[in-house]
Amino acid sequence: MLTQTQLKEVLDSLPVDQPVVEVECDAFRLIATVTSPSFASLDEADRQALVWGHLIERLGDYALGPIEFVFTNAPGEVEAAE
């Protein structure tokens, strides 16, 4: 089964600038947040396509089951939400 550490390692290798990755585990679900300046120029659909494409490439379809969601933020979006 996919662990927090494994998911973080894969997301850290995303082809984006300065990724900051946080992964939380809630029972058997993994929820991740990736913040990168590269996301500022992408809409949410393109961000999600980039992240999930990378996850599928690195882990395969069947390992993705425990991943509940991956939030994708640009640094300014995080500051505005706080």
Buried (B, 14 or more C-beta within 10 A) or exposed (E): EBEBEBBBEBBEEBEBEEBBBEBEEEEEEBBBBBBBBBBEEBEEEEBBEBBBEBBEEBBEEEBBEBBEEBBBBBBEBEEEEE
